[in-house]
């Protein structure tokens, strides 16, 4: 075997960037979930079903982001599509945050989601995951 055949190909920097941003997003949404749990438990009067539903949805998004980041780092090509879909889903609340009085947070979420999508769709990441662009 030649030296080229025995070396292990390193993941591209674009993949490292996407995984790092997704992990950061997962951490941020986990913190949001913890804040929502606290708000649910300390609220005086609330529709508990709605509050619990929003909290569980936030925690599900956090878990999905973390799981997909891990799957991408382990070279699972099947994680590419769900990662892109989840990042697209984050663009909708970002839009409403921008127009609803939280523009700094909305732009942060939107630019983070667009950055992750760009990094996942980068040719180097696509090739490393085993997709053959034509």
C-alpha positions as CSV (number, residue, x, y, z in Angstrom):
1,X,0.0,0.0,0.0
2,X,1.2,3.5,-0.8
3,X,1.3,6.3,1.8
4,X,-1.7,7.9,0.1
5,X,-3.8,4.8,0.7
6,X,-3.0,4.6,4.3
7,X,-3.6,8.2,5.3
8,X,-7.0,9.1,6.6
9,X,-8.8,11.9,4.9
10,X,-9.5,14.8,7.3
11,X,-12.9,16.4,7.4
12,X,-13.0,19.8,5.7
13,X,-13.0,23.0,7.7
14,X,-16.5,23.8,6.3
15,X,-17.8,20.7,8.1
16,X,-16.0,21.6,11.4
17,X,-17.7,25.1,11.1
18,X,-21.1,23.6,10.5
19,X,-20.9,21.2,13.4
20,X,-19.6,23.9,15.7
21,X,-22.4,26.3,14.8
22,X,-25.0,23.6,15.1
23,X,-23.6,22.7,18.6
24,X,-23.7,26.3,19.6
25,X,-27.3,26.6,18.4
26,X,-28.2,23.4,20.3
27,X,-26.7,24.9,23.5
28,X,-28.6,28.2,23.0
29,X,-31.9,26.4,22.5
30,X,-31.2,24.2,25.5
31,X,-30.7,27.3,27.6
32,X,-33.9,28.7,26.2
33,X,-35.7,25.4,27.1
34,X,-34.4,25.7,30.7
35,X,-35.7,29.3,30.9
36,X,-39.0,28.1,29.6
37,X,-39.2,25.3,32.2
38,X,-38.5,27.9,34.9
39,X,-41.2,30.2,33.5
40,X,-43.6,27.3,33.3
41,X,-43.0,26.4,36.9
42,X,-43.2,29.9,38.3
43,X,-46.0,31.3,36.3
44,X,-49.1,32.4,38.3
45,X,-51.7,31.9,35.6
46,X,-51.1,30.2,32.3
47,X,-52.4,27.7,29.8
48,X,-50.2,24.9,31.0
49,X,-50.8,22.8,27.9
50,X,-49.5,25.5,25.6
51,X,-46.6,26.3,27.9
52,X,-45.5,22.7,28.1
53,X,-45.9,22.2,24.4
54,X,-43.7,25.2,23.6
55,X,-41.1,24.0,26.1
56,X,-41.1,20.5,24.7
57,X,-40.8,21.8,21.2
58,X,-37.8,23.9,22.1
59,X,-36.1,20.9,23.8
60,X,-36.9,18.7,20.8
61,X,-35.2,21.3,18.5
62,X,-32.2,21.4,20.8
63,X,-31.9,17.6,20.8
64,X,-32.3,17.5,17.1
65,X,-29.6,20.1,16.5
66,X,-27.2,18.3,18.8
67,X,-27.9,14.9,17.3
68,X,-27.6,16.1,13.7
69,X,-24.3,17.9,14.5
70,X,-23.0,14.7,16.0
71,X,-24.2,12.7,13.0
72,X,-22.5,15.1,10.5
73,X,-19.3,14.9,12.5
74,X,-19.4,11.1,12.2
75,X,-19.8,11.3,8.4
76,X,-23.4,10.3,8.1
77,X,-24.6,11.5,4.7
78,X,-28.2,11.0,5.8
79,X,-27.9,13.8,8.3
80,X,-27.3,16.4,5.6
81,X,-31.0,16.8,4.5
82,X,-32.5,16.9,7.9
83,X,-29.9,19.4,9.0
84,X,-30.8,21.7,6.1
85,X,-34.5,21.3,6.8
86,X,-34.1,22.1,10.5
87,X,-32.0,25.2,9.6
88,X,-34.7,26.3,7.2
89,X,-37.2,25.9,10.0
90,X,-35.2,28.3,12.1
91,X,-35.5,31.0,9.5
92,X,-39.3,31.4,10.1
93,X,-39.0,32.4,13.8
94,X,-36.1,34.6,13.0
95,X,-38.2,36.5,10.5
96,X,-40.9,37.0,13.2
97,X,-38.3,38.1,15.8
98,X,-36.9,40.7,13.4
99,X,-40.3,42.1,12.7
100,X,-41.7,41.6,16.2
101,X,-39.4,43.7,18.3
102,X,-36.3,41.6,18.7
103,X,-34.3,42.4,15.6
104,X,-30.8,41.7,17.1
105,X,-31.8,38.2,18.2
106,X,-33.7,37.5,15.0
107,X,-30.8,38.5,12.8
108,X,-28.5,36.4,14.9
109,X,-30.7,33.3,14.5
110,X,-31.2,34.0,10.7
111,X,-27.5,34.6,10.0
112,X,-26.5,31.5,12.0
113,X,-29.0,29.3,10.1
114,X,-27.8,30.7,6.8
115,X,-24.2,30.2,7.7
116,X,-24.8,26.5,8.7
117,X,-26.7,25.9,5.4
118,X,-23.9,27.5,3.4
119,X,-21.3,25.4,5.2
120,X,-23.3,22.1,4.8
121,X,-23.8,22.8,1.1
122,X,-20.2,23.8,0.5
123,X,-18.6,21.5,-2.1
124,X,-15.9,20.2,0.3
125,X,-18.5,19.2,2.8
126,X,-20.7,17.6,0.1
127,X,-17.7,15.5,-1.2
128,X,-16.6,14.5,2.3
129,X,-20.1,13.2,3.1
130,X,-20.0,11.1,0.0
131,X,-22.4,13.0,-2.2
132,X,-21.4,13.3,-5.9
133,X,-22.3,16.7,-7.2
134,X,-22.9,16.8,-10.9
